[in-house]
Amino acid sequence: MLAVTVGAVAANFGSLNAVTSDNFEPEEYCGDYLQADLLAGNEPQEKVGTVTVWNDVDFLYVRFDVDSPWELEETHLNISEDEPEERGALGQYNANQYLVDNDNSFALYEVPLNPEWETIYILAHAAVEKEGESGTDETAFGGEFRPGERQSWFNVIEYTIQECDDEGETPDEYDCQTAWAVGDETFIELEISQRWGWVITFEGENITTDLYVGAAQNDKSKGTLVGVVNVSQNNGELIVTLDLLDGFTMKEAHLYVGSEYPDTAAPGQFGEKSGPLDNVQSHTFRVSLEGLEDELKLAVHAVVCGEFDEKEGDADSEPEEGVGMPAKYGMTGQEFGEYVSDMAKTEPGAVADHVLDQKEKERPEPTEPPDPDDPERGRPKDLEGPNEED
């Protein structure tokens, strides 16, 4: 029988906290998530980990986690609307190209949702091996065992796409959100992605830039200033430090560094990753400059948690007199943002003391959904199930 754990109804959508666990629980999802055992070998099968399935407004997520001493060697994923009768050819599974992150303990797939999907059947395959023990290779599938009539055995996961409240709008309470460092150009301008975020050009001189949450369409007036990012170089290393203001913490951070522009806005595909962070207020990346040109392109991302206040009315409107931080200083929202930015550059230590002690933010926290137009993604084309092996 399929071993299933059903999660509670989610309060929000957004980032993924990729932590290794034999009982991984997604933090943001619509409706319920499903967790099935990852089972190796023909009957009797041995549990070697879990496969967790959930969705948000735009994407289906399938995550493999293996328990020690098992390690992942490779994974394959197929999605169909019809219940499969055979396992098919692993290399021809229709969602293999959507793998966004993996190591030897977990693998994550992010698949664009088809609006016609209701109930889907998932073949989640993994090749696993015990750490340091050659010859212990096993084939594993998540879900319910099927003996197979013309081919080898396999397992299958049945999942019903979960509905999202309010057509994917962010609920009133939000704990953690994605943050980007402000740069010279946007992902949209560079035609990298339609999601908000910036690319920074670094030419060797030390720079400090703001870190914003919720700045939809790259409009900082719609977002919340949560910290600053300092970029410098020393002894052949690029040093990038994220410092958060009081009241905010980080769960993870990602950094792209290259001589060329990034070709994706998906942080999980950036070269530098912090791994899980224990709600810290500062994190530093150190990257060797060997082989890189003098002018660098950077993209700095973080998952930031805190209490994000709301305001009523249009996010683009001016604050009412006497309400909120900008009004207290006799400034518009944009003027106040520039004021804080200048302070962060000249007196970094004063920002938290001078600003957040009096924090009365008014702006809502719009959520930019995952990018369905990423050219590397597209939709799964084969919804009839995997091709059968010869």
C-alpha positions in Angstrom: 0.0 0.0 0.0 1.0 3.6 -0.6 2.4 5.2 2.5 1.1 8.8 2.5 1.5 11.8 4.8 -0.9 14.7 4.2 0.1 18.2 5.2 -2.0 20.9 6.5 -3.5 23.7 4.4 -0.8 26.2 3.5 -1.0 29.8 4.4 1.2 31.1 1.6 3.2 30.3 -1.5 6.8 31.0 -2.6 10.3 29.8 -1.8 11.5 26.3 -1.2 13.6 25.4 1.8 15.8 22.7 0.5 16.9 20.7 3.5 17.9 17.1 3.6 15.5 15.0 5.5 13.8 11.7 5.4 10.6 13.5 6.2 10.8 16.6 4.1 7.9 19.1 4.5 7.4 21.9 2.0 6.8 25.3 3.6 4.6 26.9 0.9 2.0 25.0 -1.1 -1.6 25.0 -2.1 -4.1 22.7 -0.3 -2.3 19.5 0.9 1.0 18.0 0.0 1.5 14.2 -0.5 4.5 12.2 0.7 5.1 8.7 -0.5 7.7 6.2 0.4 10.7 5.8 -2.0 10.9 2.0 -2.2 13.8 0.0 -3.7 13.9 -3.5 -5.2 11.2 -6.0 -6.2 9.0 -7.4 -3.5 9.7 -7.3 -0.6 10.6 -3.6 -1.1 12.9 -1.6 1.2 12.2 2.0 2.1 15.2 4.2 1.2 13.6 7.6 1.4 10.6 9.7 0.4 9.0 11.4 -2.6 7.1 14.6 -1.7 4.6 16.1 -4.2 3.0 19.5 -4.0 1.9 22.4 -6.2 1.5 26.2 -6.1 -0.2 28.5 -8.6 2.1 27.8 -11.5 4.3 24.8 -10.7 4.2 21.1 -9.7 7.1 20.2 -7.4 8.4 16.6 -6.9 11.2 16.1 -4.5 13.3 13.0 -3.8 14.9 12.5 -0.4 17.0 9.5 0.6 17.8 8.3 4.0 21.4 7.6 5.1 23.3 5.5 4.2 21.6 5.7 0.8 22.7 8.2 -1.8 21.1 9.3 -5.1 22.9 8.4 -8.3 20.3 9.6 -10.8 16.6 10.4 -11.0 13.9 10.3 -13.7 10.3 11.7 -13.7 7.3 11.1 -15.9 3.8 12.7 -15.6 0.7 11.4 -17.3 -3.0 11.9 -17.1 -3.7 8.2 -17.7 -2.6 5.5 -15.2 0.6 3.9 -16.6 0.6 0.2 -17.3 4.4 -0.2 -17.6 7.4 1.7 -16.4 8.6 2.6 -19.9 12.1 3.8 -20.9 13.6 6.0 -18.2 15.5 8.2 -20.5 12.3 9.1 -22.4 10.3 10.3 -19.3 8.7 13.5 -20.2 9.6 15.7 -17.1 13.3 14.8 -16.9 14.3 18.2 -18.2 12.7 20.0 -15.3 15.2 19.1 -12.6 16.3 22.3 -10.9 18.5 21.2 -8.1 20.1 18.0 -6.8 22.9 16.4 -4.8 23.5 12.9 -3.4 20.7 13.3 -0.8 17.9 15.1 -2.6 16.6 16.0 -6.0 13.9 18.6 -6.8 11.8 18.9 -10.0 9.8 22.1 -10.8 7.3 21.4 -13.6 5.0 24.0 -15.1 1.4 23.2 -14.4 -0.9 22.3 -17.3 -4.3 24.0 -16.6 -6.0 20.9 -17.8 -4.5 18.7 -15.2 -6.8 17.4 -12.4 -5.5 14.0 -11.3 -2.1 12.9 -12.6 0.1 9.8 -12.3 3.7 10.2 -11.5 6.5 7.8 -12.1 9.3 8.9 -9.8 12.4 6.8 -10.4 15.7 6.9 -8.6 18.9 4.9 -8.8 20.3 4.6 -5.3 23.5 3.2 -3.7 24.7 2.8 -0.2 27.4 5.3 0.7 30.9 3.9 0.2 29.6 0.4 -0.7 30.0 -0.5 -4.4 27.7 -3.2 -5.7 24.7 -2.0 -3.5 22.9 -0.3 -6.4 19.1 -0.5 -6.3 16.3 0.7 -8.5 13.7 2.7 -6.5 10.3 4.2 -7.3 8.0 6.4 -5.2 4.5 5.2 -4.5 2.4 2.1 -4.8 4.0 -1.1 -6.1 2.9 -2.5 -9.5 4.3 -5.9 -10.6 4.3 -5.0 -14.3 2.8 -7.4 -16.9 5.1 -7.1 -19.9 8.0 -5.3 -18.3 9.7 -4.9 -15.0 8.0 -3.8 -11.8 7.5 -0.2 -10.9 5.7 2.1 -8.4 3.2 4.9 -9.2 2.1 8.0 -7.3 -1.5 9.3 -7.9 -1.8 13.1 -7.2 -4.7 15.5 -7.4 -3.7 19.1 -8.3 -4.6 21.3 -5.4 -6.6 24.5 -5.8 -5.1 27.8 -4.7 -7.2 30.3 -2.9 -7.9 33.8 -4.4 -6.4 32.8 -7.7 -2.9 32.7 -6.3 -3.0 36.0 -4.5 -0.8 36.2 -1.4 -2.8 35.7 1.9 -2.7 38.3 4.6 0.0 36.7 6.7 3.3 35.9 5.1 6.4 34.6 7.0 9.1 34.2 4.3 9.6 35.8 0.9 12.1 36.0 -1.8 14.5 38.9 -1.9 16.8 40.3 -4.6 19.7 42.8 -4.5 19.1 45.9 -6.5 21.2 46.1 -9.6 21.8 48.1 -12.8 19.5 45.9 -15.0 16.4 43.8 -14.5 15.8 40.2 -15.6 12.9 41.5 -17.7 15.0 44.1 -19.5 17.6 41.5 -20.3 14.9 39.1 -21.4 16.2 36.5 -19.0 12.9 36.0 -17.3 9.6 37.7 -16.6 10.1 37.5 -12.9 11.3 40.5 -11.0 14.9 40.8 -9.9 18.1 42.5 -10.9 21.6 41.9 -12.3 24.5 43.8 -10.8 27.5 44.9 -12.8 30.7 44.9 -10.7 33.9 46.5 -12.0 36.2 46.1 -9.1 35.2 49.1 -6.9 33.4 48.3 -3.6 29.7 48.7 -3.9 26.7 48.5 -1.5 23.2 48.0 -2.8 19.8 47.4 -1.2 18.1 44.1 -0.7 14.3 44.1 -1.3 11.5 41.7 -0.7 8.2 41.9 -2.7 9.3 44.5 -5.3 7.0 43.2 -8.0 7.8 44.4 -11.5 11.1 45.7 -10.0 9.1 48.6 -8.4 10.9 49.2 -5.1 8.0 51.3 -3.8 5.9 48.1 -3.8 8.6 46.2 -1.8 10.2 46.2 1.7 13.8 47.1 2.3 15.2 44.2 4.3 18.9 44.8 4.2 22.0 45.6 2.2 24.5 43.7 0.1 28.2 44.6 0.1 30.4 43.6 -2.8 34.2 43.8 -2.8 37.3 41.9 -3.8 40.4 41.0 -1.9 43.4 38.7 -2.6 41.9 37.2 -5.7 38.4 36.6 -4.1 35.1 38.2 -4.7 33.4 38.9 -1.4 29.6 39.3 -1.3 28.0 39.8 2.1 24.3 40.0 2.8 23.4 42.0 6.0 19.8 42.1 7.1 18.1 44.8 9.1 16.8 44.0 12.6 13.6 42.0 12.5 14.6 39.9 9.5 16.4 36.6 9.1 17.7 34.5 6.2 16.8 30.8 5.5 19.0 30.5 2.4 20.9 32.6 -0.1 22.1 32.2 -3.7 24.7 34.0 -5.8 25.4 34.1 -9.5 28.9 35.3 -10.6 30.1 35.3 -14.2 31.7 37.2 -16.9 28.4 36.9 -18.9 24.8 37.6 -17.9 23.0 34.7 -16.2 20.8 32.6 -18.5 18.2 31.9 -15.8 16.5 33.7 -12.9 16.0 30.5 -11.0 18.2 30.8 -7.9 18.5 27.1 -7.5 20.5 27.0 -10.7 23.0 29.7 -9.6 26.5 28.4 -9.0 26.9 29.6 -5.3 24.4 28.4 -2.7 24.4 28.9 1.0 22.5 25.7 1.8 20.1 25.9 4.7 20.7 28.8 7.0 19.5 28.9 10.6 17.7 32.2 10.5 20.9 34.2 10.4 21.1 38.0 9.8 24.3 37.9 7.8 25.9 35.6 5.2 29.1 35.9 3.2 30.0 34.3 -0.1 33.7 34.1 -1.1 34.3 33.2 -4.8 37.6 32.8 -6.6 38.2 35.4 -9.3 40.5 33.0 -11.3 39.4 32.8 -14.9 36.9 35.7 -14.6 37.1 39.0 -16.4 37.4 42.4 -14.7 33.8 43.3 -15.2 31.5 40.8 -13.6 27.7 40.2 -13.6 26.1 39.2 -10.3 22.7 38.3 -9.1 22.0 38.0 -5.4 19.0 36.2 -4.0 17.8 35.3 -0.5 14.8 33.8 1.3 14.1 36.3 4.0 11.7 35.8 6.9 10.1 38.4 9.2 7.0 40.3 10.0 5.9 42.1 6.8 3.3 44.7 7.6 0.6 45.8 5.2 -1.0 49.0 4.1 -4.4 49.7 2.7 -5.0 51.2 -0.7 -2.9 51.5 -3.8 0.7 50.6 -3.5 1.6 53.4 -5.8 -0.3 56.1 -3.9 1.3 58.6 -1.6 1.1 57.8 2.2 -1.4 59.7 4.2 -0.1 62.6 6.3 1.4 61.4 9.5 1.2 57.7 8.6 4.2 55.5 8.0 7.9 56.1 7.9 8.0 58.2 4.7 5.5 60.7 6.1 7.3 60.9 9.4 10.3 62.3 7.5 8.2 64.4 5.1 9.1 62.3 2.1 7.4 60.3 -0.6 8.0 56.5 -0.6 10.6 56.8 -3.3 12.4 59.6 -1.7 12.5 57.7 1.6 13.9 54.6 -0.1 16.7 56.7 -1.6 17.4 58.2 1.8 17.7 54.8 3.4 19.8 53.6 0.5 22.2 56.5 1.0 22.4 55.9 4.7 23.1 52.2 4.1 26.1 53.1 2.0 27.6 55.8 4.3 26.5 54.5 7.7 25.5 50.8 7.4 25.3 50.3 11.2 22.8 53.1 11.6 20.2 51.7 9.3 18.8 49.2 11.8 18.9 51.7 14.7 17.5 54.6 12.8 14.9 52.9 10.6 13.6 49.6 11.9 13.2 50.8 15.5 10.4 53.0 14.1 9.2 50.6 11.4 5.5 51.1 10.5 5.4 49.9 7.0 2.2 50.4 5.0 2.8 48.6 1.7 1.4 45.1 0.9 3.7 42.3 0.0 2.8 41.3 -3.5 4.2 37.9 -4.5 5.8 37.3 -7.9 4.8 33.8 -9.0 7.3 31.3 -10.3 8.2 32.1 -13.9 6.1 30.0 -16.4 7.9 31.5 -19.4 11.4 30.4 -18.6 12.7 29.2 -22.0 14.4 26.2 -20.3 11.1 24.9 -19.1 8.0 24.9 -21.2 5.3 22.3 -20.6 5.7 18.5 -20.6 4.7 17.5 -24.1 4.1 13.8 -23.6 1.1 13.4 -21.4 0.3 9.9 -22.6 2.9 8.2 -20.3 6.4 6.9 -21.0 7.4 5.1 -24.1 7.8 1.4 -23.7 11.2 -0.2 -23.8 11.9 -2.4 -26.8 
